Amino acid sequence: MISPLASIHPETKIGANVEIAPFVFIDRDVEIGDGCIIDANATICQYTKLGKNCHVFPSAVIGAIPQDLKFHGEETWTIIGDNCVLREFVTVHRGTFSKGKTVIGNNNLIMAYCHVAHDCILHNNIIMSNTTQLAGEVEVDDFAIIGGGTLVHQFSHIGSHVMIQGGSKINKDIPPYIIAAREPIAYSGINSVGLNRRGFTPEQIHTIQEVYRLIYQGGMIISKAIEHIEATMPASAERDLIINFVKASERGIVRA
């Protein structure tokens, strides 16, 4: 059902079985996928695409222009996948010329008052707890869980299957599979509970533990630890994901 009290641009593309509540504003150049629910007072700005079965809660603002002084009105996009939940007062800003788009993948829960800045890339099955703030060009990988009130510096990379303590200040990359906690934020063990819940075998978890034991407790600088791991541990999906993440890190990873 689409309320007659909603303000919807006539060129908006709206899929089947979409519910749009009173006082919603939807600008031109917007696509709303099948089965979406847009609650009262939400705003969907120009150049936004929502996938199927998304739920945008009251007073969320999706696709607003970025808070970046280098932005000069160019056509850039906000692209949101399927089955995403964007709770009350969430703000998601569209991209700049840097990447041209802000992307939120599938099955993501973005809780109330969170902010996703320009050119961020969020992959799939992510939980961002209340008031988490992502600066520009942050990347968050699959199955990451970010505790409430976390502040993430621009260009940071958060790996897959991590658990981040609420209230954290992130200014380094968070490698996959770990718990990141304390102040200043640091490696605090692997996310063994989360990995067990997601079906990782004891052998896979042991491999992850051994890789991080060598990185953080092996008495070597990180580059030498990576060389040692490659030389002494058999290749596996888990080992290689950690190694490739660390090698690609431009900001450096959190320390022990």
Wavefront OBJ file of the C-alpha trace (Angstrom):
o trace
v 0.000 0.000 0.000
v 1.260 3.454 -0.914
v -0.138 6.280 1.186
v -1.568 9.258 -0.705
v 0.164 11.415 1.936
v 3.613 10.331 0.728
v 5.517 12.618 -1.652
v 6.889 10.433 -4.447
v 8.480 11.688 -7.651
v 6.480 10.432 -10.636
v 9.588 8.896 -12.228
v 10.372 6.730 -9.193
v 10.495 3.016 -10.036
v 8.555 1.062 -7.413
v 8.444 -2.729 -7.370
v 5.613 -5.052 -6.420
v 4.105 -5.284 -2.926
v 5.836 -2.160 -1.635
v 4.472 -0.348 1.434
v 5.083 3.398 1.711
v 3.758 5.186 4.793
v 2.461 8.769 5.130
v 4.927 11.667 4.951
v 7.647 9.693 3.188
v 9.641 11.717 0.648
v 11.114 9.916 -2.369
v 13.088 11.955 -4.921
v 13.589 11.306 -8.634
v 16.068 8.727 -9.951
v 15.154 6.271 -7.199
v 14.409 2.551 -7.499
v 12.556 0.661 -4.752
v 12.681 -3.145 -5.001
v 9.851 -5.605 -4.492
v 8.523 -6.061 -0.981
v 10.171 -3.002 0.571
v 8.621 -1.161 3.520
v 9.285 2.572 3.878
v 8.033 3.925 7.197
v 6.687 7.384 8.005
v 8.937 10.413 7.610
v 11.736 8.483 5.893
v 13.558 10.265 3.075
v 14.947 8.498 0.011
v 17.111 10.928 -1.944
v 18.078 11.124 -5.593
v 20.266 8.404 -7.165
v 19.339 5.649 -4.725
v 18.561 1.987 -5.419
v 17.004 -0.318 -2.812
v 16.932 -4.058 -3.400
v 14.140 -6.428 -2.451
v 12.521 -6.729 0.977
v 14.326 -3.823 2.629
v 12.776 -2.039 5.607
v 13.521 1.650 6.096
v 12.326 2.821 9.509
v 10.950 6.259 10.473
v 13.121 9.330 9.909
v 15.956 7.494 8.162
v 17.642 9.493 5.372
v 19.050 7.374 2.562
v 21.146 8.747 -0.298
v 21.740 12.321 0.859
v 24.625 14.200 -0.704
v 27.978 13.575 1.031
v 29.505 15.769 3.708
v 32.647 16.182 1.621
v 33.826 19.563 0.396
v 35.255 17.910 -2.729
v 31.749 16.959 -3.827
v 30.369 19.304 -6.488
v 27.029 17.773 -7.378
v 28.232 15.028 -9.707
v 25.972 12.025 -10.338
v 26.862 9.415 -7.738
v 24.780 6.656 -6.202
v 23.664 4.876 -3.071
v 23.109 1.178 -3.761
v 21.505 -1.069 -1.140
v 21.035 -4.802 -1.623
v 18.285 -7.184 -0.539
v 16.858 -7.834 2.935
v 18.456 -4.850 4.638
v 17.031 -3.171 7.734
v 17.811 0.524 8.251
v 16.481 1.605 11.628
v 15.336 4.975 12.968
v 17.440 8.041 12.041
v 20.019 6.057 10.073
v 21.826 8.247 7.543
v 23.508 6.858 4.416
v 25.256 9.269 2.054
v 25.869 8.694 -1.626
v 29.340 8.462 -3.144
v 31.738 11.043 -4.527
v 33.906 10.959 -7.638
v 36.318 8.781 -5.641
v 34.276 5.585 -6.056
v 31.048 6.941 -7.496
v 28.833 5.036 -5.081
v 28.159 4.010 -1.522
v 27.246 0.327 -1.350
v 25.443 -1.683 1.324
v 25.146 -5.366 0.431
v 22.573 -7.984 1.424
v 21.110 -9.009 4.798
v 22.555 -6.109 6.771
v 21.121 -4.663 9.996
v 21.975 -0.996 10.530
v 20.610 0.024 13.923
v 19.270 3.395 15.024
v 21.304 6.585 14.591
v 24.118 4.902 12.633
v 25.886 6.831 9.886
v 27.391 5.436 6.683
v 29.419 8.121 4.940
v 30.289 8.593 1.279
v 31.942 5.797 -0.716
v 31.693 3.219 2.073
v 31.446 -0.407 1.009
v 29.532 -2.720 3.331
v 29.401 -6.342 2.249
v 26.847 -8.883 3.547
v 25.367 -10.079 6.875
v 26.783 -7.153 8.875
v 25.379 -5.802 12.138
v 26.095 -2.172 13.031
v 24.813 -1.442 16.535
v 23.266 1.872 17.560
v 25.115 5.149 16.876
v 28.057 3.534 15.077
v 29.625 6.123 12.767
v 31.541 5.200 9.613
v 33.631 7.946 8.023
v 34.204 8.116 4.278
v 35.543 5.182 2.260
v 35.399 2.624 5.060
v 35.048 -1.007 3.984
v 33.330 -3.633 6.162
v 33.508 -7.307 5.209
v 30.962 -10.116 5.637
v 29.561 -11.078 9.057
v 31.264 -8.244 10.945
v 29.542 -7.151 14.169
v 30.296 -3.596 15.306
v 29.352 -2.644 18.860
v 27.309 0.452 19.604
v 28.889 3.883 19.630
v 31.919 2.830 17.600
v 33.763 5.536 15.626
v 35.571 4.386 12.476
v 38.247 6.564 10.842
v 38.092 7.170 7.099
v 39.710 4.563 4.807
v 39.683 1.921 7.553
v 39.007 -1.711 6.642
v 37.096 -4.050 8.970
v 37.569 -7.736 8.208
v 35.038 -10.541 8.062
v 33.678 -12.370 11.128
v 35.044 -9.789 13.583
v 33.465 -8.640 16.816
v 34.215 -5.046 17.823
v 33.636 -3.784 21.350
v 31.071 -1.013 21.738
v 32.451 2.494 22.135
v 35.633 1.685 20.232
v 37.675 4.216 18.269
v 39.034 2.535 15.152
v 41.975 4.140 13.380
v 43.668 0.948 12.154
v 42.437 -1.962 10.069
v 40.736 -4.824 11.931
v 41.845 -8.163 10.430
v 39.346 -11.013 9.991
v 38.093 -13.423 12.655
v 39.215 -11.435 15.709
v 37.726 -9.678 18.708
v 38.849 -6.044 18.810
v 38.483 -4.378 22.196
v 40.093 -2.267 24.931
v 41.257 1.358 24.799
v 43.159 1.995 22.619
v 41.636 -0.714 20.483
v 43.719 -3.878 20.188
v 43.648 -7.541 19.240
v 41.840 -9.379 22.051
v 41.715 -12.963 20.759
v 39.756 -14.597 17.999
v 35.967 -14.531 17.698
v 35.643 -18.228 18.503
v 31.997 -18.043 19.608
v 30.952 -16.356 16.370
v 33.006 -18.772 14.288
v 31.437 -21.777 16.023
v 27.970 -20.381 15.391
v 28.769 -19.981 11.695
v 29.913 -23.556 11.278
v 33.695 -23.248 11.343
v 35.303 -26.571 12.236
v 37.719 -26.999 15.175
v 40.511 -27.439 12.622
v 39.684 -24.130 10.917
v 39.521 -22.314 14.255
v 42.850 -23.844 15.292
v 44.440 -22.587 12.059
v 43.153 -19.070 12.741
v 44.453 -19.195 16.314
v 47.876 -20.349 15.159
v 48.152 -17.613 12.511
v 47.369 -14.913 15.056
v 49.652 -16.485 17.653
v 52.529 -16.019 15.232
v 51.459 -12.500 14.208
v 50.878 -11.153 17.698
v 52.930 -13.368 20.012
v 55.678 -14.767 17.796
v 58.233 -12.088 18.647
v 58.524 -10.937 15.025
v 57.561 -7.774 13.221
v 54.371 -8.324 11.278
v 56.002 -8.553 7.843
v 58.416 -11.234 9.082
v 55.579 -13.085 10.808
v 53.674 -13.198 7.522
v 56.726 -14.580 5.723
v 57.126 -17.218 8.406
v 53.446 -18.211 8.218
v 53.614 -18.582 4.449
v 56.740 -20.713 4.722
v 55.638 -23.014 7.556
v 51.830 -23.316 7.501
v 49.911 -25.107 4.730
v 47.678 -22.922 2.577
v 44.012 -22.727 3.564
v 41.153 -20.337 3.007
v 41.479 -18.989 6.549
v 45.270 -18.601 6.491
v 45.220 -16.936 3.089
v 42.402 -14.537 3.965
v 44.363 -13.252 6.966
v 47.645 -13.011 5.048
v 46.102 -11.190 2.101
v 44.253 -8.796 4.401
v 47.440 -7.886 6.288
v 49.447 -7.464 3.079
v 46.807 -5.184 1.576
v 46.405 -3.034 4.683
v 47.392 0.566 4.030
v 46.660 1.864 7.519
v 48.236 -1.088 9.309
v 46.393 -3.566 11.520
v 45.575 -3.161 15.197
v 48.322 -4.248 17.579
v 48.186 -6.644 20.472
l 1 2 3 4 5 6 7 8 9 10 11 12 13 14 15 16 17 18 19 20 21 22 23 24 25 26 27 28 29 30 31 32 33 34 35 36 37 38 39 40 41 42 43 44 45 46 47 48 49 50 51 52 53 54 55 56 57 58 59 60 61 62 63 64 65 66 67 68 69 70 71 72 73 74 75 76 77 78 79 80 81 82 83 84 85 86 87 88 89 90 91 92 93 94 95 96 97 98 99 100 101 102 103 104 105 106 107 108 109 110 111 112 113 114 115 116 117 118 119 120 121 122 123 124 125 126 127 128 129 130 131 132 133 134 135 136 137 138 139 140 141 142 143 144 145 146 147 148 149 150 151 152 153 154 155 156 157 158 159 160 161 162 163 164 165 166 167 168 169 170 171 172 173 174 175 176 177 178 179 180 181 182 183 184 185 186 187 188 189 190 191 192 193 194 195 196 197 198 199 200 201 202 203 204 205 206 207 208 209 210 211 212 213 214 215 216 217 218 219 220 221 222 223 224 225 226 227 228 229 230 231 232 233 234 235 236 237 238 239 240 241 242 243 244 245 246 247 248 249 250 251 252 253 254 255 256
